[in-house]
Amino acid sequence: MPHAPPAQKEVIENGPKGQCSGHFQAAHPGSYAEVQAWMREPLMNKAEGIQVEAFVQPWMLNAPYLQALVSTLDVTTKSGFLVALSSENHFVIWIGTGSSVEILSVPFNPRSQRWFQFKLVIRGASVNLSVNHVANHLEKIPDHTTFETKLTTSAQLNSCTPLLLAATRAATPSQYTDRPTHFFNGRLDGPSLKALGPQDWDLARYDFSIDISSDEIVDISGCGLHGRLINAPTRAVRGHDYGHHSVGTEWTTATSGFGAIHFHEDDLDDAAWDTSFQLTIPQHLRSGAYAVEIWDEKRTLHDYIVFFVRPKEVRPQAKTAFVFSTFTYLAYGNEHMYDETKSTHISFPEGVQLLRSDNYDRMVRRSDLGLAIYDLHSDGSGVVYSSSKRPLLNMRPDYVHWGFERPREFSADLLMVGFLEKILGDGYDILTDHDLHLRGVSALANYDCVITGSHPEYPSMESLDAYEGFAKLGKYLMYTGGNGFYWRSATDPNRPHRMEVRRADVGARTHELPAGERYHSVNGGGLGGLWRSLGRSPNLLFGIGSCASGKGPGRPFIPTAEATNNSAFSWLWKNMDSSSRQLLGKCGLAGGASGDELDRMDFSIGTPSNAVLLARSERHDDHFMLFNEELIFPMIGTLGSETELVRSDIVYYETNAGGAVFSVGSINWNNSLAWDNYSNDIAQFTENVLREFLRRAQSTDC
């Protein structure tokens, strides 16, 4: 491994030191809706009873525990009610009578991922339940269910607990829990509650199609019993009335079909841990990626807490900016693709040999810390949100990927930081995807050259606009990675910790969403999927786009005659020997410089007509495979030995604004860049490009 840059080591050694009384903390996954306003007054004082209705779509039948649908049950006062599904798929109703909590169980026939509507009426001691299944195209539906009984005494419906949807605070009919439990895995649509009396009146009617981009649920009854969503259940999903009339309609313009919320037992938005210590960032601290290094008292346990520091001011010497791919880190945060029992496990022709490490073991052990957007929820639905308000256990400076057996994502991006430290000293700044998303091109405007991360896979519309706006200023871009600018992501400026990705039915993916659910719920919507499919392929700006991937050893690049013989490119080869003009990047932490995920030029999908091919890789072996969007029909000739389409292209082109773009098309680039402490031809090649771009920018400024 390359040595840590001296300047970074100095920061660690001279940083603040101290001790704190840490303690084990667990996260508490599970999403639900909470209506605190239910407790603001005794709503049921003048009522003879209550009527509860909702559409329900279960996604996990035969669950090992109760799944709550609607609950006001307070077991301490034995008041309120709970409606749930049992592990036997029975309808379960717990009702407080003031002296006890009575338990009712009603057998019926729910179907996975199919809607039914229930109506529960509790009036005095009388209980009536009806369940009707919603037709699903031409499927035969089960018979409706009706049930009625008498309690031993009248129900006590005025409870002192919030109204919860998809969870309850009743662990058992006699045991209260401070944290909601018995989470529902599935969808709720249109829940409503009505007070019964001589003249019935609405208590609450929820329309989940309102304010989909928020964490609020809206009561349209006029009673003001609005609520909030906890742990980010999935919004902008198909409701009970979604049908052919909704096909091709975005939720932002639809008049029906999107009034559901999908709740999960393993949703996690905010770990909400107690604060163990606070750190004040010194005013003079340069922008960068930093970490608090933590040891236990016996120095047997060790970890890093990573954080980023933005530039506080314009520094004249910093003409270069490096952008950490924080959206990619979120996308992969705490992923479970190592688990071969799941359909989402990573797969290669030769299989996967797990590389065990402390970081890997933490990811396996701490399953409470949420999922990545590569995972499935426990009910089989795809994960669409990822949050930074939780430890991201694979975002560590010493992280080595368990499958690729090399630094990847954040740890690989640090290799570029080491390079910049070596050749520029303090002449560069650090930014993140979030900076570009929130600040746009203004985050980049003061720099002459901007360098991307090694795997900038998940740009938002706003961050892509920032890169493009920077290029339109006549500036210089260096895309020194692979599989970049591939999937569209979305982030709400009001909740920048949460990122969303909606995958469609093409692209290298572990799951996909059905039609109608591919529009983002945050930040006002917008169709998700590949940027290529959306008409904004990475080729348009960066000259290349993702085409293939593989776990095997990387290959070197073969420079083209244009790059080696044209005097206009003589600056590329400064301080390099002739062997690099034959094979460039033979060594690295993962073999040659072209490896992992690969990008190539393709004029048919947007590579600029004046783009110059400087080098390309060849003869990747059958560990490498084409991505499915590269093929139409049939699916043959997909392996590295079978097609020349599996390759990386190094591309350069000059923009009409006076700047230029340089792209390498390989995640492995940084792993070769850092080889032998940056004393190698990839490092020299990268330095030559960067210095030439900075020279041109300075000449233009003069």
Salt bridges, closest charged atoms under 4 A:
GLU34 OE2 - ARG169 NH2 3.23
GLU34 OE1 - ARG228 NH2 3.25
GLU41 OE1 - ARG40 NE 3.88
GLU48 OE1 - ARG123 NH1 3.00
GLU139 OE1 - ARG111 NH1 3.24
GLU139 OE2 - ARG114 NH2 2.67
ASP189 OD2 - HIS240 ND1 2.79
ASP202 OD2 - ARG205 NE 3.05
ASP215 OD1 - ARG495 NH1 2.99
ASP215 OD2 - ARG498 NH2 2.88
ASP266 OD1 - HIS377 ND1 2.68
ASP267 OD2 - HIS264 ND1 2.89
ASP267 OD1 - HIS377 NE2 3.54
ASP269 OD2 - HIS497 NE2 3.09
ASP269 OD1 - ARG498 NE 2.99
ASP274 OD2 - HIS23 NE2 3.71
GLU293 OE2 - HIS302 NE2 2.82
ASP303 OD1 - ARG362 NH1 3.83
ASP303 OD1 - ARG396 NE 2.67
GLU335 OE2 - HIS401 NE2 3.97
ASP339 OD2 - LYS342 NZ 3.99
ASP361 OD1 - ARG356 NH2 2.82
ASP368 OD2 - ARG366 NH2 2.77
ASP375 OD2 - HIS336 ND1 3.04
ASP379 OD2 - HIS262 NE2 2.87
ASP379 OD2 - HIS264 NE2 3.95
GLU405 OE2 - LYS551 NZ 3.88
GLU409 OE2 - ARG408 NH1 3.29
GLU409 OE2 - HIS455 ND1 2.68
GLU421 OE2 - ARG286 NH2 2.91
ASP426 OD2 - ARG315 NH1 3.96
ASP429 OD1 - ARG315 NH2 2.81
ASP435 OD1 - ARG310 NE 2.19
GLU457 OE1 - HIS455 NE2 2.93
GLU462 OE1 - HIS437 ND1 3.36
ASP465 OD1 - ARG536 NH1 2.83
GLU468 OE2 - LYS472 NZ 3.22
GLU468 OE1 - ARG536 NH2 3.00
ASP492 OD2 - ARG495 NH2 2.74
GLU500 OE2 - ARG502 NE 2.66
ASP505 OD2 - ARG518 NH1 3.80
GLU512 OE1 - ARG509 NH2 2.84
GLU517 OE2 - ARG187 NH1 2.69
GLU517 OE2 - ARG238 NE 3.69
ASP596 OD1 - ARG408 NH2 2.77
GLU597 OE1 - ARG408 NH2 3.17
GLU597 OE1 - HIS455 NE2 3.21
GLU618 OE1 - ARG619 NH1 3.31
ASP621 OD1 - HIS623 ND1 2.85
GLU630 OE2 - ARG532 NH1 2.48
GLU630 OE1 - ARG600 NH2 2.41
GLU644 OE1 - ARG647 NH1 2.75
ASP649 OD1 - ARG616 NE 3.17
ASP649 OD1 - ARG647 NE 2.88
GLU654 OE2 - ARG696 NH1 3.94
GLU687 OE2 - ARG691 NE 2.74
GLU692 OE2 - ARG695 NH2 2.74
GLU692 OE2 - ARG696 NE 2.94
